[in-house]
Amino acid sequence: MSPTIPPYKAAAVHASPAFMNKQAGIEKVTHYINEASTQSIKLLVFPEIFMSASALAAYAQESVEVDGPEIRRVQDACRAKGLAVVLDINERVKGGFTCFNSQVFIEGDGSILGVHRKLQPTYVERIIWAQGSGFTLRTYPSKLGILGGITCWENTMNTARQALIEGGQQIHASAWPVLSTMAGFEAVGDSQIDAMTKTHGLTGQEFVKPGGGYSAVVQPFGAYLAGPHKEDEKLVVGEIDLAQDAAVGRPRAYGDGPGHSHSQAADDGAALFASGERTDERGIAGWIKDGKARRGGVDI
């Protein structure tokens, strides 16, 4: 735990994206950053592909580059309000048209901590997105604790989740779509998000914020600090206290996910995902201005 970091408010953004309109998407992102600042919120987690929602036609044109003008506007908004965000985007590689489902981690001073590209697109997503590599599967020390995240059904990849736990993750940004609106998922979508959220929180003894159609803030023993919320658009706000959760004491005293409770299988899984990075990923995954990226508990 981190006794030097005082309790702070974090929120899951419960909102729909601006479909196929990255400029409108930027306006919506900055709107929620401004709204969060009025509530003294320090960390926002956005749903899956909040910029820009994808479709087969013209999707690349409405995708964004990590170092492009759209993300710079988000960085400026974070810097102005002193607020960190984890923003899920439809990323386009610099100078090309290959796209990824990516999470961008932005510190409250506006600096980019790093980018995670979804390892394995789910089902028909493979038509749109390329596979990410384990090089982007890492955690980031920040002013709010050690951040990390994965998106949608990556949360069912146990070795990927354990790799983040091994990296000392304290806050898990879990980006989801509105699963319950998809054919075949009407009765089970929300229960899947609930199950994976609580599983990761308890396994890693960390705070989890799922964002999407089932938005919440969950503490390490699986209780909801805020939400779950499924209806109108809003910020779902809960307090993060890394030093001492009032309800359960110091959870890692009971089960230390990156310590005595982990297995050799976790190390093997982290090593598996660590290989095969793309040539451009060293320029974005560990994009650090302050601090170090981590994988497997080791600074990179």
C-alpha positions in Angstrom: 0.0 0.0 0.0 1.0 3.7 -0.4 0.6 5.6 2.9 2.1 8.8 1.3 -0.9 9.2 -1.1 -3.9 10.7 0.6 -7.4 9.5 -0.2 -8.9 10.9 -3.4 -12.0 10.7 -5.6 -11.9 8.5 -8.7 -14.8 8.1 -11.2 -15.9 5.8 -13.9 -17.4 7.7 -16.8 -20.8 6.3 -17.6 -21.4 7.7 -21.1 -21.8 6.8 -24.7 -19.1 7.8 -27.3 -19.6 10.2 -30.2 -19.9 7.6 -32.9 -17.5 8.1 -35.8 -16.8 11.7 -34.9 -13.4 12.2 -33.2 -13.9 16.0 -32.9 -17.2 15.5 -31.0 -15.5 12.8 -29.0 -12.8 15.2 -27.9 -15.4 17.7 -26.8 -17.1 15.0 -24.8 -13.9 13.9 -23.1 -12.9 17.4 -22.2 -16.4 18.1 -20.9 -16.1 15.2 -18.4 -12.6 16.3 -17.4 -14.1 19.8 -16.6 -17.1 18.4 -14.8 -14.9 16.1 -12.8 -12.7 19.0 -11.7 -15.7 20.7 -10.2 -16.2 17.6 -8.0 -12.6 17.4 -6.9 -12.1 14.1 -8.8 -8.5 13.2 -9.5 -8.8 10.1 -11.8 -11.3 9.3 -14.6 -11.6 6.0 -16.4 -13.5 6.0 -19.7 -15.4 3.1 -21.4 -14.0 1.0 -24.3 -13.3 2.9 -27.5 -14.7 6.2 -26.3 -12.7 7.8 -29.1 -13.8 7.0 -31.7 -16.5 4.4 -31.8 -15.6 2.2 -34.8 -17.3 1.0 -37.9 -16.0 -0.7 -41.0 -16.6 2.3 -43.3 -14.2 5.2 -42.8 -13.1 4.0 -39.4 -9.5 4.8 -40.0 -10.2 8.4 -40.9 -11.9 8.9 -37.5 -9.2 7.1 -35.6 -6.6 9.0 -33.6 -2.8 8.9 -33.3 -1.3 8.9 -29.8 0.8 11.9 -30.6 -1.8 13.6 -32.7 -3.8 16.9 -32.0 -6.8 15.1 -30.5 -4.8 13.5 -27.7 -2.8 16.7 -27.1 -6.1 18.5 -26.4 -6.9 15.9 -23.8 -3.4 16.3 -22.3 -4.0 20.1 -22.2 -7.3 19.6 -20.4 -5.7 17.2 -17.8 -2.9 19.6 -17.2 -5.3 22.6 -16.7 -7.4 20.7 -14.2 -4.7 18.5 -12.5 -6.7 15.4 -13.3 -5.5 12.0 -14.6 -7.4 9.9 -17.1 -7.4 6.5 -18.7 -8.9 7.0 -22.1 -9.8 4.1 -24.4 -9.4 5.1 -28.1 -9.5 3.7 -31.6 -5.8 4.2 -32.2 -4.2 4.5 -35.7 -0.5 3.9 -36.0 1.5 7.0 -36.9 1.6 7.5 -40.6 -0.4 4.4 -41.4 -3.8 2.8 -41.3 -3.4 -0.2 -38.9 -5.7 0.3 -35.9 -5.8 -0.9 -32.3 -8.1 -0.8 -29.4 -5.9 1.1 -27.0 -5.9 2.6 -23.6 -3.9 5.9 -23.1 -2.7 6.7 -19.5 -2.4 10.4 -18.9 -1.0 11.9 -15.7 -2.5 14.9 -14.0 0.3 17.1 -15.3 -0.7 16.2 -18.9 2.2 13.8 -19.6 1.5 10.5 -21.2 2.5 7.6 -19.0 2.0 5.0 -21.6 -0.3 3.1 -24.0 -1.8 -0.4 -23.8 -3.0 -2.1 -27.0 -5.6 -4.8 -26.6 -3.8 -8.1 -26.9 -6.4 -10.1 -28.7 -9.5 -8.4 -30.3 -12.7 -10.2 -29.5 -14.7 -12.1 -32.1 -15.5 -9.8 -35.1 -13.3 -7.0 -33.7 -10.5 -8.8 -35.5 -11.9 -7.4 -38.8 -11.1 -3.9 -37.5 -8.2 -4.1 -35.0 -4.7 -5.6 -35.1 -3.4 -7.7 -32.2 -1.4 -5.8 -29.6 1.7 -7.4 -28.0 2.7 -8.0 -24.4 5.2 -5.2 -24.6 2.3 -2.8 -23.8 1.1 -5.0 -20.9 2.6 -3.0 -18.0 1.8 -0.8 -15.0 2.6 2.9 -14.4 3.6 4.5 -11.1 1.7 7.8 -10.9 0.9 10.5 -8.4 -2.3 8.5 -7.6 -0.8 5.1 -7.2 0.3 2.4 -9.6 -2.1 2.3 -12.6 -2.7 -0.4 -15.1 -5.6 -1.6 -17.3 -6.9 -3.9 -19.9 -10.1 -3.8 -22.0 -13.2 -5.9 -22.4 -12.6 -9.6 -22.6 -8.9 -9.2 -22.0 -10.1 -9.4 -18.4 -10.8 -13.1 -19.0 -7.1 -13.6 -19.8 -5.9 -14.7 -16.4 -2.2 -14.5 -17.2 -2.6 -11.0 -18.6 -4.3 -9.9 -15.4 -1.7 -11.6 -13.3 1.1 -9.8 -15.2 -0.4 -6.5 -14.1 -0.7 -7.7 -10.6 3.0 -8.8 -10.7 3.7 -5.2 -11.8 2.4 -3.9 -8.5 -0.9 -2.6 -9.8 -3.0 -0.8 -7.3 -5.7 0.7 -9.5 -7.1 -1.4 -12.4 -8.8 0.6 -15.2 -11.2 -1.9 -16.9 -12.8 -0.6 -20.1 -15.9 -2.3 -21.3 -18.6 -1.7 -24.0 -22.3 -1.9 -23.2 -22.4 -5.7 -23.3 -26.0 -6.1 -22.2 -27.2 -4.5 -25.5 -25.4 -7.1 -27.7 -27.3 -10.0 -29.2 -26.9 -13.0 -26.9 -25.5 -11.0 -24.0 -28.8 -9.3 -22.8 -29.1 -11.6 -19.8 -25.4 -12.1 -19.0 -23.4 -9.0 -20.1 -23.7 -7.2 -16.8 -23.0 -10.3 -14.7 -19.8 -11.0 -16.7 -18.5 -7.5 -16.0 -19.5 -7.9 -12.3 -17.7 -11.2 -12.0 -14.5 -10.1 -13.7 -14.3 -6.9 -11.7 -14.7 -8.6 -8.4 -12.3 -11.4 -9.4 -9.5 -9.1 -10.3 -10.0 -6.9 -7.3 -9.9 -9.8 -4.9 -7.1 -11.6 -6.7 -4.8 -8.6 -6.8 -6.1 -6.9 -3.7 -6.6 -3.6 -5.5 -9.2 -1.1 -6.6 -11.1 -1.7 -9.9 -13.0 0.8 -12.0 -15.1 -0.8 -14.8 -16.3 1.7 -17.3 -18.9 1.1 -20.0 -22.5 -0.1 -19.6 -21.9 -1.2 -16.1 -19.9 1.5 -14.4 -18.6 1.3 -10.8 -15.8 1.7 -8.3 -15.0 -1.5 -6.4 -12.7 -2.0 -3.4 -10.2 -4.9 -3.0 -12.6 -7.2 -1.1 -15.3 -6.9 -3.8 -17.7 -4.3 -2.3 -19.0 -1.5 -4.4 -17.8 1.9 -3.4 -19.9 3.5 -6.1 -22.4 2.0 -8.6 -23.0 -0.2 -10.4 -24.7 2.3 -12.6 -26.5 1.3 -15.9 -28.8 4.1 -16.9 -28.2 7.9 -17.7 -24.8 9.4 -18.4 -22.9 10.5 -15.3 -19.7 10.2 -13.4 -19.8 7.3 -11.0 -17.6 8.5 -8.1 -15.9 6.6 -5.3 -13.1 7.4 -2.8 -9.8 5.6 -3.2 -7.7 5.2 0.0 -4.6 3.2 -0.8 -3.3 3.4 2.8 -6.2 2.1 4.7 -9.6 1.0 3.5 -11.9 1.7 6.4 -14.1 -1.4 5.8 -11.5 -4.1 5.6 -8.2 -2.8 7.0 -5.1 -3.6 4.9 -6.4 -6.2 2.4 -3.0 -7.5 1.2 -2.4 -8.7 4.7 -5.0 -11.4 3.9 -3.9 -12.3 0.3 -1.0 -10.6 -1.4 -1.5 -11.1 -5.1 2.0 -9.9 -6.2 3.6 -11.5 -3.2 3.1 -14.9 -1.4 -0.2 -15.7 -3.2 1.3 -15.7 -6.8 2.6 -18.8 -8.6 5.2 -19.6 -11.2 2.5 -19.8 -13.7 2.1 -16.0 -13.4 5.7 -15.4 -14.2 5.4 -17.7 -17.2 2.4 -15.8 -18.4 4.1 -12.4 -18.1 7.1 -13.8 -20.0 4.7 -15.1 -22.7 3.1 -11.7 -23.3 6.4 -9.8 -23.1 7.6 -11.1 -26.4 6.9 -10.1 -30.0 6.5 -6.3 -29.7 5.8 -4.2 -32.8 8.6 -1.9 -33.9 6.6 1.2 -32.9 5.6 0.1 -29.4 8.8 1.1 -27.7 7.9 4.7 -28.5 4.5 4.6 -26.9 4.2 1.8 -24.3 6.8 3.2 -22.0 6.2 6.9 -22.8 7.5 8.1 -19.5 8.4 11.7 -18.4 8.3 11.1 -14.7 8.8 7.6 -13.0 9.1 4.2 -14.6 6.9 1.8 -16.4 6.8 -1.7 -14.7 6.3 -5.2 -15.8 6.6 -8.2 -13.6 7.5 -6.0 -10.6 10.6 -4.7 -12.4 11.2 -1.1 -13.7 11.6 -1.0 -17.5 
